[in-house]
Amino acid sequence: MTKQEKIREGIAEWLWENRAGETTVQDWVNSWAKLPENRKQDFRKDATDFMIYLNSQGIVLKVDRELPECSIIPKTTGVCPYKKAGYGAVEPLIEEKTNG
């Protein structure tokens, strides 16, 4: 599962747990894990649409990540330039399509 698929799955589950209205009483008792696959697909589609919208607005997800290997540490500061620059690790919400 790609990072974007994990994000989508998390959003879909959140949408399920925080839905405003429901079609059947039985749906309220079902947990996400017990939900039929066709119902999960509905929420995954909504989550994908939401991720596409957020991506179109320039929103990315900030993630915890190890800093890249620092090959040059300036003698004057003794600090890796990445740390000094405030290295930001982000993941796009939508995986870019590659040609080929």
N, C-alpha and C positions, 0 to 999 in steps of 0.2 A: 504494500500500500504506500503510495507516494505521500509526501507531506501535505500536498493539497487535498488528497483524498481523505486524509486523517482530519484535516480542518473541516472539510465538507461534512464528514460523518459526525463530528462534534457539533457543528451548527445544526444539522438535521435532528440530532438527539435533543439539543436544546429547544429547537422549535417544537418538537413533540411534547417535551415536558412543560413548555410554557404556552401551549396553544390557547387561544381565546375561547374557541367554541369547539364542540365535538359532535360527531354524528351519532355515536351510540354510547350508551352507558358502559358497555363492555370495554370500549376503548380506554376509558379512564382507569380500569383495573389492570389493563395490560401494561407491563413495563416495556421499554424499548426493546429489550432482548426477546420478549415474547411476541412482539408485534409481527404480523404477517409481512412477508417480504414486499408484497405489492403496496402496502401502506407505508413501509419504510421508503420505498422508491418515490412516493409522492413527496415526502419530506426532504429526501435527497435532492429532488428536482428544485424545490423551493430554496434549499440551501445553496445549490449551484447558481440559481438566478441571483440570489443575494450576494454571493461572492463575486459574480460578474459585475454587479452594480458597484460594490465596494471597490473593485479593481479599477473600474472606469473613473472613479473619483480619486484615484491615486493612492488608495489606502493599502498599506502593506502590514504584515504582522511582524512585530519585533520579537526576536527569538534569542534565547540564551545560546551562545556558541563560543567555542574556544577561539581565541585570537589566532590568526595565521602565524606560522613560524616567522619570527622576526630575524631576518638575515643581517640587518644593519642596525646597530645601536650606536647613536652618535656619541663620540668621546666627550663632548661638552656637557651633555645632559645625563647620559647613562640610561636614558629611557627609550624604549622602543617607540618609533614614530606612530605606530598604530594606537598605542595607549594614549599618547599625547594628543592625538587627533580625535580621541573619543570614538574609536571604531564602533560602528553600528552594524549589528547583524540583523538582517531582515529577510523575510521569505515572502515572495509574491503569493497572493491568494489564488491566482489562476496560473497554471503552468503554461509557459510560452510554447507555442507550436513550433516545431523545427521543420524545415524543408528537407525532404530527403527520404 
